[in-house]
């Protein structure tokens, strides 16, 4: 009897459990919640955002594209919460109403500026503090970090100097570098960088100092034309250059003297041409002459230094003058016997003789000859020929004289040359060498303004089309070449009237 009662009770209890389970299944209907988390304003997807609900269901994290999904979310009302370091916590309400419903939400999260960290103090990298002999164009570089990694950093550069009270300020830089240009020689510059993330006050670096070169060692000087004026460029073998004279003046024919430590050049002033000098950095410009340099064409005129750097010689029509570099002691030393105009001159290295080129008022009837310091003619190099000529330059030993001559013999009122060659005249045996022909000069061009290199192993000169309007190029002929044809090398483009000391 007891056994029957037990079986009956167990049966009734099982039916009750089954009935309860059926009711529970009916009560746990669920849906799916899908969503995406973005930064407010930019809609940039935010990854690794923690998403959880109240009442509690599953906790999930957003993917790289900002999306998330909570499956099997029971029907009901929920508060949805999103958390990410550096952003304000955000809440949304969700109502899951029916079985298998898909609810979609979007979280827009705001930066939490209260948790944002200011950028680090900028470190000035280059040039290093107290560095010297810097070029006139300097790349400033620095480094800083943003602990939040998401802020846009902007930099402000402040530059001062010990030359004047000018302050250079460059704002809103996005890169950690800036190129300073057109600096002055021998000047100390002080620079500082401030960084801002747009949230915190600017963070300032320390102040760093660098000093530019005091004396350029440039051996090349030449002339370029801009805005109707000629100006002089100083450069080195690597092509690092700067404007030696200002564009606002008309300056040409640079002549450097290493013993004097200055560079002389011609400049127009008040309608006349005068000799000026300046330090190698272009500073301390000084007018040497009072009697102007004059001839048939100002741009064909040339003058010469004495080797010791104390005196110069130059021409005023048919007269040749000597003058000290400080403008004192002007002296007439030679007058042409036939009244012809002196256009160019050169002083030998030992200062014992002077080469002179004369011509008429049209630039023709050229004569090139050498005189001693008493005015006696020692050698006639060129005479009785047609066509323009010029470019006088003695070799170091005084035995060779460099010059150019238009072998076409062409003459017109504009002093146009059609086929100018460079020649080397040997004063010892009177032989003449045509190095333009030996170096295969291009037809239709002129070789002009030749100068010996300091060791006399090369000749530097201007080459240009004979049309009179094409770009001019400075080239070099290597006289030491062992080949049958001398080698030509291009040195500087858009350049003329070279000097190499």
ABEGO torsion letter per residue (X at the ends): XAAAAAAAAAAAAAAAAAAAAAAAAAAABBBBBBBBBBBBGAGBBBBGBBBBBOBBBBBBBBBAAGBBBBBGBBBEBBBBBBBBBGBBBBBBBBBBABBGBBBBBBBBBBBBAAABBBBBBBBBAOBBBGBBGBBABBBBBBBBBBAAGABBBBBBBBBBBAABABBBBBBGBABABBBBBGBBBGBBBBBBBBBBAGABBBBBBBBBBBBBBABBABABBBBBBBGGBBBBBBBBAAGBBBBABBAABBBBGBBBBAAAGBBBBBBBBGGBBBBBBBBAAGBGBBBABABBBBBABAAABBBBBBAAGABBBBBBEABBBBBBAAGBGBBBABBBAAGBBBABBBBBAAGABBBBBBBBAAGBGBBBBBBBAAGBBABBABBGBBEBBEGBBBBAAGABBBBBBBAAGBBBAAGBBABBBBBBBBAAAGBBBBAAAAAGBBBGBBBBGBBBBAAGABBBBBBBBAAGABBBBBBBBBAABABABBBBBBABBGBBGBBBX
